[in-house]
């Protein structure tokens, strides 16, 4: 994901184009005011993905299940699609 910084003044001038760019190219902009980072412009789908990731990571039981699953995979303890469904992939 491309990330750039832009002043709030330039962002205001180019807002429509910036919104189109972040939504189509999944880029992001850090918006500066008086040289300080004040906001980030990113695609809505990227924002939703971040919120979902935070939600999962805040659930200690889910994180434990993910870690256990990764450990099983590293030990070769996995099932194929066919093993689970009885149908070939």
N, CA, C and O atoms as CSV, one atom per row, in Angstrom:
chain,resi,resn,atom,element,x,y,z
A,1,UNK,N,N,0.848,-1.161,0.000
A,1,UNK,CA,C,0.000,0.000,0.000
A,1,UNK,C,C,0.901,1.232,0.000
A,1,UNK,O,O,1.767,1.381,0.862
A,2,UNK,N,N,0.689,2.101,-0.963
A,2,UNK,CA,C,1.468,3.327,-1.051
A,2,UNK,C,C,0.995,4.311,0.019
A,2,UNK,O,O,-0.204,4.467,0.252
A,3,UNK,N,N,1.954,4.967,0.659
A,3,UNK,CA,C,1.618,5.930,1.700
A,3,UNK,C,C,2.361,7.235,1.433
A,3,UNK,O,O,3.570,7.237,1.198
A,4,UNK,N,N,1.633,8.329,1.472
A,4,UNK,CA,C,2.228,9.640,1.247
A,4,UNK,C,C,1.743,10.606,2.317
A,4,UNK,O,O,0.729,10.372,2.975
A,5,UNK,N,N,2.478,11.683,2.476
A,5,UNK,CA,C,2.024,12.751,3.362
A,5,UNK,C,C,1.621,13.938,2.506
A,5,UNK,O,O,2.171,14.163,1.428
A,6,UNK,N,N,0.650,14.693,3.005
A,6,UNK,CA,C,0.139,15.843,2.269
A,6,UNK,C,C,-0.371,16.860,3.288
A,6,UNK,O,O,-0.903,16.488,4.333
A,7,UNK,N,N,-0.207,18.119,2.983
A,7,UNK,CA,C,-0.701,19.152,3.894
A,7,UNK,C,C,-2.217,19.211,3.821
A,7,UNK,O,O,-2.815,18.833,2.814
A,8,UNK,N,N,-2.828,19.685,4.886
A,8,UNK,CA,C,-4.278,19.799,4.917
A,8,UNK,C,C,-4.767,20.742,3.820
A,8,UNK,O,O,-5.847,20.539,3.265
A,9,UNK,N,N,-3.987,21.763,3.505
A,9,UNK,CA,C,-4.362,22.707,2.442
A,9,UNK,C,C,-4.412,22.000,1.092
A,9,UNK,O,O,-5.385,22.143,0.351
A,10,UNK,N,N,-3.365,21.236,0.770
A,10,UNK,CA,C,-3.350,20.507,-0.504
A,10,UNK,C,C,-4.411,19.416,-0.523
A,10,UNK,O,O,-5.021,19.163,-1.562
A,11,UNK,N,N,-4.636,18.769,0.609
A,11,UNK,CA,C,-5.670,17.737,0.679
A,11,UNK,C,C,-7.040,18.341,0.395
A,11,UNK,O,O,-7.849,17.746,-0.317
A,12,UNK,N,N,-7.298,19.508,0.944
A,12,UNK,CA,C,-8.572,20.179,0.716
A,12,UNK,C,C,-8.754,20.477,-0.767
A,12,UNK,O,O,-9.839,20.284,-1.314
A,13,UNK,N,N,-7.684,20.951,-1.421
A,13,UNK,CA,C,-7.741,21.289,-2.847
A,13,UNK,C,C,-7.991,20.049,-3.714
A,13,UNK,O,O,-8.642,20.137,-4.755
A,14,UNK,N,N,-7.476,18.909,-3.286
A,14,UNK,CA,C,-7.521,17.689,-4.105
A,14,UNK,C,C,-8.404,16.597,-3.517
A,14,UNK,O,O,-8.259,15.434,-3.893
A,15,UNK,N,N,-9.306,16.930,-2.617
A,15,UNK,CA,C,-10.029,15.912,-1.857
A,15,UNK,C,C,-10.738,14.887,-2.744
A,15,UNK,O,O,-10.616,13.685,-2.506
A,16,UNK,N,N,-11.464,15.330,-3.744
A,16,UNK,CA,C,-12.188,14.388,-4.600
A,16,UNK,C,C,-11.232,13.422,-5.276
A,16,UNK,O,O,-11.488,12.218,-5.308
A,17,UNK,N,N,-10.140,13.930,-5.815
A,17,UNK,CA,C,-9.155,13.069,-6.481
A,17,UNK,C,C,-8.484,12.126,-5.491
A,17,UNK,O,O,-8.225,10.968,-5.821
A,18,UNK,N,N,-8.201,12.604,-4.284
A,18,UNK,CA,C,-7.572,11.759,-3.267
A,18,UNK,C,C,-8.504,10.618,-2.850
A,18,UNK,O,O,-8.061,9.481,-2.690
A,19,UNK,N,N,-9.782,10.920,-2.677
A,19,UNK,CA,C,-10.754,9.890,-2.308
A,19,UNK,C,C,-10.823,8.829,-3.405
A,19,UNK,O,O,-10.837,7.633,-3.116
A,20,UNK,N,N,-10.864,9.270,-4.662
A,20,UNK,CA,C,-10.879,8.311,-5.773
A,20,UNK,C,C,-9.616,7.456,-5.765
A,20,UNK,O,O,-9.682,6.243,-5.967
A,21,UNK,N,N,-8.473,8.084,-5.532
A,21,UNK,CA,C,-7.198,7.362,-5.538
A,21,UNK,C,C,-7.118,6.317,-4.424
A,21,UNK,O,O,-6.733,5.174,-4.672
A,22,UNK,N,N,-7.474,6.700,-3.218
A,22,UNK,CA,C,-7.353,5.730,-2.126
A,22,UNK,C,C,-8.348,4.586,-2.277
A,22,UNK,O,O,-8.061,3.457,-1.880
A,23,UNK,N,N,-9.508,4.870,-2.846
A,23,UNK,CA,C,-10.494,3.800,-2.992
A,23,UNK,C,C,-10.153,2.867,-4.150
A,23,UNK,O,O,-10.494,1.685,-4.099
A,24,UNK,N,N,-9.493,3.362,-5.183
A,24,UNK,CA,C,-9.173,2.539,-6.349
A,24,UNK,C,C,-7.813,1.866,-6.239
A,24,UNK,O,O,-7.641,0.738,-6.701
A,25,UNK,N,N,-6.850,2.543,-5.636
A,25,UNK,CA,C,-5.483,2.028,-5.607
A,25,UNK,C,C,-5.033,1.578,-4.221
A,25,UNK,O,O,-3.895,1.143,-4.044
A,26,UNK,N,N,-5.925,1.683,-3.242
A,26,UNK,CA,C,-5.614,1.308,-1.857
A,26,UNK,C,C,-4.365,2.013,-1.328
A,26,UNK,O,O,-3.596,1.451,-0.548
A,27,UNK,N,N,-4.186,3.250,-1.768
A,27,UNK,CA,C,-3.105,4.057,-1.211
A,27,UNK,C,C,-3.639,4.745,0.044
A,27,UNK,O,O,-4.821,4.639,0.370
A,28,UNK,N,N,-2.762,5.440,0.731
A,28,UNK,CA,C,-3.197,6.177,1.920
A,28,UNK,C,C,-2.418,7.475,2.017
A,28,UNK,O,O,-1.300,7.583,1.514
A,29,UNK,N,N,-3.015,8.445,2.661
A,29,UNK,CA,C,-2.386,9.747,2.872
A,29,UNK,C,C,-2.429,10.098,4.345
A,29,UNK,O,O,-3.470,9.993,4.994
A,30,UNK,N,N,-1.286,10.515,4.864
A,30,UNK,CA,C,-1.233,11.111,6.189
A,30,UNK,C,C,-1.357,12.610,5.973
A,30,UNK,O,O,-0.571,13.202,5.233
A,31,UNK,N,N,-2.329,13.216,6.608
A,31,UNK,CA,C,-2.603,14.633,6.403
A,31,UNK,C,C,-1.967,15.429,7.534
A,31,UNK,O,O,-2.210,15.180,8.715
A,32,UNK,N,N,-1.143,16.399,7.133
A,32,UNK,CA,C,-0.396,17.224,8.077
A,32,UNK,C,C,-1.056,18.580,8.262
A,32,UNK,O,O,-1.551,19.184,7.310
A,33,UNK,N,N,-1.055,19.043,9.493
A,33,UNK,CA,C,-1.486,20.405,9.791
A,33,UNK,C,C,-0.381,21.038,10.612
A,33,UNK,O,O,-0.035,20.547,11.687
A,34,UNK,N,N,0.166,22.120,10.108
A,34,UNK,CA,C,1.311,22.778,10.737
A,34,UNK,C,C,2.466,21.786,10.898
A,34,UNK,O,O,3.174,21.810,11.904
A,35,UNK,N,N,2.651,20.906,9.890
A,35,UNK,CA,C,3.756,19.957,9.895
A,35,UNK,C,C,3.568,18.743,10.782
A,35,UNK,O,O,4.464,17.904,10.879
A,36,UNK,N,N,2.410,18.635,11.435
A,36,UNK,CA,C,2.138,17.527,12.344
A,36,UNK,C,C,1.067,16.609,11.766
A,36,UNK,O,O,0.062,17.085,11.238
A,37,UNK,N,N,1.275,15.297,11.861
A,37,UNK,CA,C,0.283,14.341,11.391
A,37,UNK,C,C,-0.985,14.488,12.218
A,37,UNK,O,O,-0.947,14.390,13.444
A,38,UNK,N,N,-2.113,14.725,11.544
A,38,UNK,CA,C,-3.379,14.929,12.248
A,38,UNK,C,C,-4.461,13.943,11.840
A,38,UNK,O,O,-5.392,13.691,12.606
A,39,UNK,N,N,-4.347,13.375,10.623
A,39,UNK,CA,C,-5.383,12.454,10.146
A,39,UNK,C,C,-4.791,11.557,9.064
A,39,UNK,O,O,-3.720,11.823,8.517
A,40,UNK,N,N,-5.529,10.484,8.777
A,40,UNK,CA,C,-5.133,9.570,7.705
A,40,UNK,C,C,-6.341,9.357,6.812
A,40,UNK,O,O,-7.455,9.144,7.290
A,41,UNK,N,N,-6.106,9.416,5.511
A,41,UNK,CA,C,-7.150,9.133,4.531
A,41,UNK,C,C,-6.828,7.788,3.902
A,41,UNK,O,O,-5.771,7.612,3.296
A,42,UNK,N,N,-7.754,6.833,4.052
A,42,UNK,CA,C,-7.555,5.522,3.453
A,42,UNK,C,C,-8.897,4.987,2.988
A,42,UNK,O,O,-9.950,5.493,3.376
A,43,UNK,N,N,-8.847,3.958,2.152
A,43,UNK,CA,C,-10.066,3.369,1.598
A,43,UNK,C,C,-10.931,2.803,2.718
A,43,UNK,O,O,-10.425,2.302,3.722
A,44,UNK,N,N,-12.233,2.891,2.528
A,44,UNK,CA,C,-13.173,2.376,3.520
A,44,UNK,C,C,-12.942,0.891,3.768
A,44,UNK,O,O,-13.032,0.436,4.908
A,45,UNK,N,N,-12.645,0.129,2.716
A,45,UNK,CA,C,-12.426,-1.309,2.911
A,45,UNK,C,C,-11.174,-1.570,3.730
A,45,UNK,O,O,-11.132,-2.541,4.485
A,46,UNK,N,N,-10.160,-0.736,3.603
A,46,UNK,CA,C,-8.959,-0.885,4.422
A,46,UNK,C,C,-9.263,-0.549,5.879
A,46,UNK,O,O,-8.780,-1.219,6.792
A,47,UNK,N,N,-10.055,0.476,6.087
A,47,UNK,CA,C,-10.461,0.864,7.442
A,47,UNK,C,C,-11.255,-0.258,8.105
A,47,UNK,O,O,-11.001,-0.607,9.258
A,48,UNK,N,N,-12.210,-0.818,7.378
A,48,UNK,CA,C,-13.012,-1.920,7.910
A,48,UNK,C,C,-12.133,-3.126,8.232
A,48,UNK,O,O,-12.338,-3.789,9.248
A,49,UNK,N,N,-11.158,-3.411,7.374
A,49,UNK,CA,C,-10.246,-4.535,7.612
A,49,UNK,C,C,-9.422,-4.299,8.881
A,49,UNK,O,O,-9.196,-5.228,9.656
A,50,UNK,N,N,-8.977,-3.072,9.089
A,50,UNK,CA,C,-8.226,-2.745,10.307
A,50,UNK,C,C,-9.086,-2.927,11.553
A,50,UNK,O,O,-8.629,-3.476,12.555
A,51,UNK,N,N,-10.323,-2.468,11.488
A,51,UNK,CA,C,-11.224,-2.631,12.627
A,51,UNK,C,C,-11.484,-4.109,12.915
A,51,UNK,O,O,-11.519,-4.523,14.074
A,52,UNK,N,N,-11.664,-4.897,11.867
A,52,UNK,CA,C,-11.893,-6.330,12.052
A,52,UNK,C,C,-10.665,-7.003,12.666
A,52,UNK,O,O,-10.788,-7.853,13.548
A,53,UNK,N,N,-9.491,-6.618,12.196
A,53,UNK,CA,C,-8.249,-7.164,12.748
A,53,UNK,C,C,-8.116,-6.814,14.222
A,53,UNK,O,O,-7.772,-7.670,15.038
A,54,UNK,N,N,-8.385,-5.564,14.566
A,54,UNK,CA,C,-8.329,-5.144,15.973
A,54,UNK,C,C,-9.329,-5.918,16.820
A,54,UNK,O,O,-9.030,-6.295,17.953
A,55,UNK,N,N,-10.517,-6.155,16.269
A,55,UNK,CA,C,-11.538,-6.900,16.982
A,55,UNK,C,C,-11.061,-8.328,17.270
A,55,UNK,O,O,-11.222,-8.829,18.382
A,56,UNK,N,N,-10.479,-8.970,16.268
A,56,UNK,CA,C,-9.975,-10.336,16.443
A,56,UNK,C,C,-8.836,-10.357,17.460
A,56,UNK,O,O,-8.811,-11.201,18.356
A,57,UNK,N,N,-7.895,-9.426,17.317
A,57,UNK,CA,C,-6.734,-9.407,18.207
A,57,UNK,C,C,-7.098,-9.047,19.647
A,57,UNK,O,O,-6.346,-9.355,20.572
A,58,UNK,N,N,-8.234,-8.406,19.838
A,58,UNK,CA,C,-8.644,-8.070,21.202
A,58,UNK,C,C,-9.365,-9.232,21.881
A,58,UNK,O,O,-9.655,-9.171,23.076
A,59,UNK,N,N,-9.653,-10.289,21.122
A,59,UNK,CA,C,-10.325,-11.475,21.657
A,59,UNK,C,C,-9.259,-12.527,21.978
A,59,UNK,O,O,-8.781,-13.226,21.084
A,60,UNK,N,N,-8.892,-12.635,23.250
A,60,UNK,CA,C,-7.798,-13.533,23.631
A,60,UNK,C,C,-8.081,-14.989,23.276
A,60,UNK,O,O,-7.159,-15.738,22.954
A,61,UNK,N,N,-9.346,-15.394,23.334
A,61,UNK,CA,C,-9.690,-16.776,22.973
A,61,UNK,C,C,-9.481,-17.011,21.478
A,61,UNK,O,O,-8.984,-18.064,21.080
A,62,UNK,N,N,-9.855,-16.047,20.660
A,62,UNK,CA,C,-9.661,-16.181,19.212
A,62,UNK,C,C,-8.172,-16.241,18.873
A,62,UNK,O,O,-7.751,-17.045,18.042
A,63,UNK,N,N,-7.384,-15.393,19.516
A,63,UNK,CA,C,-5.940,-15.390,19.280
A,63,UNK,C,C,-5.338,-16.733,19.698
A,63,UNK,O,O,-4.473,-17.266,19.002
A,64,UNK,N,N,-5.782,-17.275,20.813
A,64,UNK,CA,C,-5.283,-18.573,21.266
A,64,UNK,C,C,-5.637,-19.669,20.263
A,64,UNK,O,O,-4.816,-20.542,19.980
A,65,UNK,N,N,-6.867,-19.625,19.722
A,65,UNK,CA,C,-7.265,-20.621,18.713
A,65,UNK,C,C,-6.438,-20.487,17.444
A,65,UNK,O,O,-6.056,-21.491,16.844
A,66,UNK,N,N,-6.158,-19.258,17.032
A,66,UNK,CA,C,-5.334,-19.031,15.840
A,66,UNK,C,C,-3.933,-19.586,16.066
A,66,UNK,O,O,-3.387,-20.273,15.202
A,67,UNK,N,N,-3.346,-19.286,17.235
A,67,UNK,CA,C,-2.000,-19.790,17.540
A,67,UNK,C,C,-1.977,-21.316,17.565
A,67,UNK,O,O,-1.050,-21.933,17.038
A,68,UNK,N,N,-2.985,-21.922,18.170
A,68,UNK,CA,C,-3.059,-23.386,18.227
A,68,UNK,C,C,-3.173,-23.966,16.820
A,68,UNK,O,O,-2.546,-24.980,16.510
A,69,UNK,N,N,-3.962,-23.331,15.981
A,69,UNK,CA,C,-4.109,-23.795,14.596
A,69,UNK,C,C,-2.803,-23.685,13.835
A,69,UNK,O,O,-2.438,-24.591,13.086
A,70,UNK,N,N,-2.101,-22.582,14.023
A,70,UNK,CA,C,-0.807,-22.416,13.354
A,70,UNK,C,C,0.195,-23.457,13.832
A,70,UNK,O,O,0.980,-23.975,13.037
A,71,UNK,N,N,0.174,-23.766,15.120
A,71,UNK,CA,C,1.046,-24.814,15.662
A,71,UNK,C,C,0.715,-26.161,15.030
A,71,UNK,O,O,1.620,-26.912,14.666
A,72,UNK,N,N,-0.573,-26.474,14.898
A,72,UNK,CA,C,-0.982,-27.726,14.263
A,72,UNK,C,C,-0.499,-27.796,12.819
A,72,UNK,O,O,-0.006,-28.830,12.368
A,73,UNK,N,N,-0.646,-26.692,12.104
A,73,UNK,CA,C,-0.164,-26.656,10.719
A,73,UNK,C,C,1.338,-26.881,10.636
A,73,UNK,O,O,1.813,-27.611,9.767
A,74,UNK,N,N,2.082,-26.259,11.533
A,74,UNK,CA,C,3.543,-26.406,11.501
A,74,UNK,C,C,3.977,-27.835,11.813
A,74,UNK,O,O,5.057,-28.265,11.407
A,75,UNK,N,N,3.132,-28.568,12.534
A,75,UNK,CA,C,3.424,-29.968,12.829
A,75,UNK,C,C,2.859,-30.908,11.763
A,75,UNK,O,O,2.984,-32.128,11.868
A,76,UNK,N,N,2.240,-30.327,10.741
A,76,UNK,CA,C,1.668,-31.134,9.672
A,76,UNK,C,C,0.338,-31.754,10.020
A,76,UNK,O,O,-0.112,-32.687,9.356
A,77,UNK,N,N,-0.291,-31.245,11.050
A,77,UNK,CA,C,-1.585,-31.782,11.494
A,77,UNK,C,C,-2.721,-30.997,10.845
A,77,UNK,O,O,-3.345,-30.145,11.477
A,78,UNK,N,N,-2.976,-31.297,9.583
A,78,UNK,CA,C,-4.042,-30.600,8.884
A,78,UNK,C,C,-4.851,-31.584,8.053
A,78,UNK,O,O,-4.403,-32.696,7.774
A,79,UNK,N,N,-6.028,-31.165,7.670
A,79,UNK,CA,C,-6.913,-31.973,6.848
A,79,UNK,C,C,-7.098,-31.290,5.502
A,79,UNK,O,O,-7.102,-30.062,5.411
A,80,UNK,N,N,-7.251,-32.087,4.473
A,80,UNK,CA,C,-7.517,-31.530,3.148
A,80,UNK,C,C,-8.989,-31.170,3.030
A,80,UNK,O,O,-9.809,-31.567,3.857
A,81,UNK,N,N,-9.301,-30.429,2.013
A,81,UNK,CA,C,-10.700,-30.081,1.734
A,81,UNK,C,C,-11.524,-31.345,1.579
A,81,UNK,O,O,-12.636,-31.444,2.096
A,82,UNK,N,N,-10.969,-32.303,0.865
A,82,UNK,CA,C,-11.673,-33.574,0.627
A,82,UNK,C,C,-11.888,-34.339,1.929
A,82,UNK,O,O,-12.938,-34.951,2.125
A,83,UNK,N,N,-10.884,-34.306,2.833
A,83,UNK,CA,C,-11.046,-34.974,4.129
A,83,UNK,C,C,-12.218,-34.378,4.913
A,83,UNK,O,O,-12.965,-35.104,5.569
A,84,UNK,N,N,-12.370,-33.087,4.842
A,84,UNK,CA,C,-13.396,-32.400,5.616
A,84,UNK,C,C,-14.782,-32.543,4.980
A,84,UNK,O,O,-15.766,-32.809,5.670
A,85,UNK,N,N,-14.847,-32.362,3.646
A,85,UNK,CA,C,-16.155,-32.332,2.981
A,85,UNK,C,C,-16.544,-33.649,2.310
A,85,UNK,O,O,-17.718,-33.886,2.026
A,86,UNK,N,N,-15.558,-34.493,2.063
A,86,UNK,CA,C,-15.839,-35.713,1.319
A,86,UNK,C,C,-15.904,-35.492,-0.177
A,86,UNK,O,O,-16.231,-36.404,-0.937
A,87,UNK,N,N,-15.586,-34.261,-0.600
A,87,UNK,CA,C,-15.618,-33.910,-2.023
A,87,UNK,C,C,-14.253,-33.405,-2.461
A,87,UNK,O,O,-13.554,-32.755,-1.685
A,88,UNK,N,N,-13.866,-33.700,-3.707
A,88,UNK,CA,C,-12.591,-33.169,-4.206
A,88,UNK,C,C,-12.684,-31.658,-4.436
A,88,UNK,O,O,-13.754,-31.118,-4.719
A,89,UNK,N,N,-11.573,-31.017,-4.312
A,89,UNK,CA,C,-11.520,-29.568,-4.514
A,89,UNK,C,C,-11.489,-29.233,-5.936
A,89,UNK,O,O,-11.443,-28.055,-6.293
